[in-house]
Amino acid sequence: MADLTPLSDIGEFALIRRLQQKIEHRQPSTVLGIGDDAAIIAPAADHEVVVSTDLLVEGIHFDLMFCPLRHLGYKAVAVNVSDIAAMNAQPTQLVVALSTGPRFTVEAIEELYAGMRLACEAYGVDLVGGDTTSSRGGLTLAITALGQVPAGQAVRRSGGKPTDILCVSGDLGGAFLGLQVLEREKQAFLADPETQPELGNYEYVVQRQLKPEARLDIIHELRELGVTPTSMIDISDGLASEVMHLCAASGTGARLFSEFLPLANPTLEAAAEFNLDPITCALNGGEDYELLFTVPVADHAKIKNHPDITVIGHLTERDDAVNLITKGGQAVPLQAQGWTAF
């Protein structure tokens, strides 16, 4: 193995120059990127700028025992792009700040940034700046994403109306089951470091956890179908939590049908192995980064045949509350039991 370089050997500015050499710009709105006191961005005329920030802390949001640095870099970008997509906007630029302890080498940080560059390329985003500093703890990433949307076309959480159809992209619960697999393999390794991880049968759910994808494709496809969501949010903390956020902002209730929740076969198989209810995993697991959105009933015909959009319920009047409707027709008040920050 090649010798690894301590960060202290080259210092902050040499590290930045080293990382900067491999960064390409794709957005016409990027006037100046890394290398000055600040980036310069020139938004298109008649567009609004949307901004979102996420903080990722080692030991809280990720575990480097089973999360490769390249995957972490990719995921860190994807989850921020997902927030921009949830506003019906096109992501354009990204600013990354990180603090790290002495156990990380120059090569380790380059591997982290390699994942970020892959995601930036996939989503057409420019990495235009940030900051680096030392830490007495682990690795912390703070990422700010910027995007643009035509004036007046941003979709908020607050636009849903009673009778609007409640839709979700993709499938749910896989990321949570992937985390269960990875945690199990971590415990097996800690008990016996000679143990080899057994991930072959769990490729789908593990990828859903380690390398989620922001659903920009859904945003573009809805636009092509002539459908503008009335409200939208990305599913980071669990479906139940996001439905309740959307309803609270829109001033509505909702009826969510358990039998319509999209669950992939690998998710069902993993849930059975862990003796977990897949519906509970879908409702409360989190980190799926799919889009939850509402559309008017009149647009149902435009989306009903889309292979990656599922109608899971509808909004109601606020007085009807937020209920999960079981296969037997029983209304169960929905409770958010997903991720909480504190």
N, C-alpha and C positions, 0 to 999 in steps of 0.2 A: 504493500500500500504506500502511495506517495505521502511524503511528509505533509502534515497539515499546518496551516499558518495561524498562529494566535492573532486575534484582532489587534492586540497591543503592538504587534510588529509593524503594522502599516498605518494604524490610526484611522480616525473618522473620515478625514477628507480623501485619503487615498482609497478607502473602501468605497466612498461615494463615487469617485472617478472610475473605479473598477466596475462598479455596478452600472454606471451611466453608459459605458462603452457598448453595452449589449441591448440598450433600450431603443426601440424604434417608435416613431410617431406616425399615426395614421389619420388622425382627425384634422380636417382643415381649420378647425377652431383653435387648435394649439399653435400659438405664436412662438412661445418660448417655454422650454421644459426645464429639466434639471440643470443646475449650473450657476444660477444667479440667486439673488435674495428671495425671489418669488417667481412663480410661473406666470406667463401672460396668456390669457384665454380670450378669444374674441367670439362671443356667441353669435349665431346667425340672427339676422333681423327677424322680428316678429316671433321670436322664440323666447320661452322662459327657461331659466336655469333651475334645476332641482339638485339638492345637495343632501347627502346622507353620510353618517359616520357610524362605524362599528369598532368596538374595542374587543380584542381577542387576547385572553390571558392564559398562560400556561397553567395547567392544573385546574382551571375553571372551565374553559371552552375547548381545550384540546389536551391530549396526553401524548407526548412524544415517544412514549414506549411503543405505541402502535400507529402513530400518525407520522408518516415520512414527511420530511421538510418540504419536498416538492409538492406533495399533496396538500400540505397546509397552505403553501403559498397560493396554489390554485383555488382552494376553498375560500381563502380570505378574500380574494377578488370576487369570486362567484357570489358570495353572500351579500356583498355590497352592491354588485350589479343587480341582484334580485330586488333590492329595495328600490333601485331606480326604475326597473321594469314595472314594479307594482304601482308606480305613478304614471304608467303609460308613456314613459319617456325613453329616449335612447341614451345609454351611457356614453360619455365622451372622454372624461379624464379621471385620474386617480392620484391621490396623494397618500404616501405610506410613511408612517413613523414607527420606529421600533426601538425597544430597549432590550438589552440582552446581557447576560452574565458572562464571566470569563470562560465557561465551559464550551462556548460556541466559537468555532474557528471561522476564518475568512471563507473557507470552502463551504462550510455549513450555511452561511448567510447567502452565498452565491447559489446554493441549491434551493434555498427558500425563494429567492428572486427568480430562479429559473421557472418555478411553478407559477409565480405571478406573471411572468412574461408570456407563458403559454396561455393563461387565462385572458390576458390583455389581447393577445392575438385572436383568440376564439371569439371575444366579444367586441373587438374593434375599439378598444379603450387605450388611451395614452397614459402612461405613468409619467407624471410631470414634476414630481417633487416629493418632499417629505423631510424626515429628520432621523438621526440615529443617536443613541446615547447608551451609556453603560448602565447596568442594573446590578443590584446585590441579590436579586431573585432570579426568576426564570425569564422566559421570553414573553414579551408583550408586543402586540401589534395594534396600532391605531390606524384605520384606513378611512379616508374620506373620498367618496365617489361623487362625481358631478355628472349631470346629464342635461339634455335639452329636450323640450317638448314644444310643439307649436302653441302659441299663446291661446289660452282658454281650453286646451285639450288635456291638461293633466287630470288624472283620475284620482280622487281622494277616497278616503274610507267613508266619507259622510254623505255620499250621493245616493245610497240605496233607498228604494221606495217599496212599501208593501205590495206584494204580488210579483216583485222582481224575482227572476230565477236565480238560484244560488248555484254557482258552478265551480269546479276545481279542475286544474290541469293535472295530467300525469296520474300517479298512484301514491298512496300514503302509507306511512308506518315503516317503510323499508329502512330509513336511516336509523330509527330507534332499534330495530332488530339487529342492524349491523353493529351498533354500539354494544349490544348485549354479547354478540359473538366475539368482538374484539376484547371486551372486558374479561370474558371467560378465558380466552387464550392468554391474556396478560397474567391472570391468576395462575394458570397452569405453568407458565414460564417462571413466575416468581417461586413457585413450589419446586420446580425442577428446571434449571436453566438449560438442560440438555434437550428439553422438549421442543419439538418442531411445531410451529403453528399449523393448525388444520383449517384452512380457509377455502379449500377447493370447492366445497359444496355451498359456499356462502358468498360467491363472487358478487352477485347482484346487490345484496343488502349491505355488504361491506363497502362496495363502491358508492352506494347511496349515502353512506356515512362519511367516507373519506373524500369523495370527489363529487359533491352535488353540482348540478348545473342550474344556472339561472335561466328562467323560461322566457328569454327574449323572443324565442321563436313564436311563442303563443301571442305575444304582443303584436308581432308583425302579421301573423296569420289572422288575428281578429280584425286588424286594419284592412287587410285584403278582402275579408268577408263583409266589410262595411258595418262592423259591430264595434261600438264604443261602450265599454263597461260603465255602469252607473256608479259603482264603487269597487275598490280592489285593495288587496293586502297580500303580502307574501306569507307563506306558512313556515315560520321559523320556530315558533314556540309551541306548536301543536294546533291541529285544526279547531278544537273546541275553543281555545283561547282566541284564535283569530276570528272565528265567527262572532264571538262575544264582543271583540273590539269593533268589528265592522258594524254590528247591530247597535252598540252604544253610540258610535259616531253618527250613524244614520238615523237614530231614534226609532228603531224598529224592533220587532221580535223576529223569530225565524223558526221554521220547521225543517229539521235535518233528518233525512231518512237513512237509517243504519244500513239497510239492504242495498243502497246505491253507492256506498263509499267504495272508491276504487282501490282494490288490493291486488297486488301482483302475486302470482303463484309462489315465487321464492319467499315472499314475506309471509304468506300463509303457512308455508312449510316450516320456516324458522320459528314462527309464533307457536306452532304446535310442539316443536321440539323443546322450547323454553316454557311450555305450559302457560302461555300468555294469550289473552283474548285479543285477536287481531283488530277488532273494532276499537278496543281501548288503546292499542298501539297507534292506530290511525288518529284517534281523537287527541291523545295526550303526549305522543312520542316526541314530536318536534323535529326540526332540522331537515324537513323534506324539501323546503324551498320551492314548493309548487305555488301556483297563484290561485287564490280564492277571490272570486269576483261575482258581481251580479250583472244581469242584463235584463232589459224589459222583456215581457212575455212575447211581444211582437217579433223579437229577434230569435226566438227559439228555433224556428225553421232553419235559420242560417248556421246554427252551431250543432244541431242535433246529430248530424252525421260526422262530426269531427272526431277522428279516432283517438284524440288525446285530451278531449274535454268531456267531463262527466257532469250531468245535472244531478245535484245531491239534495236539493230541497228548494225552498223559496222563502222570501221574507214575508213577514206578517205585520200587523199592527203591533205597536209597542206593548199594549196590554196583554197580548198573547204570550209574551215572554219568549225565551229561546229554549226550544225543546228538541230532544232526539226522539224520533218516532221509531220504535222497534218493529221488527218483522210482524209481531202480533198486533201492531196498531196502538201500543201503549205509548203515551207521551211522557217522557222522562226529562225533567229539567236538566239542561246541559250545565256541566260544571267544568271549568278550566283547571286542569291538573297538570299542565305541561310545565315547561321551563319557567322559573322565576329567577330574576337577577340577584335578589337579596334574600 
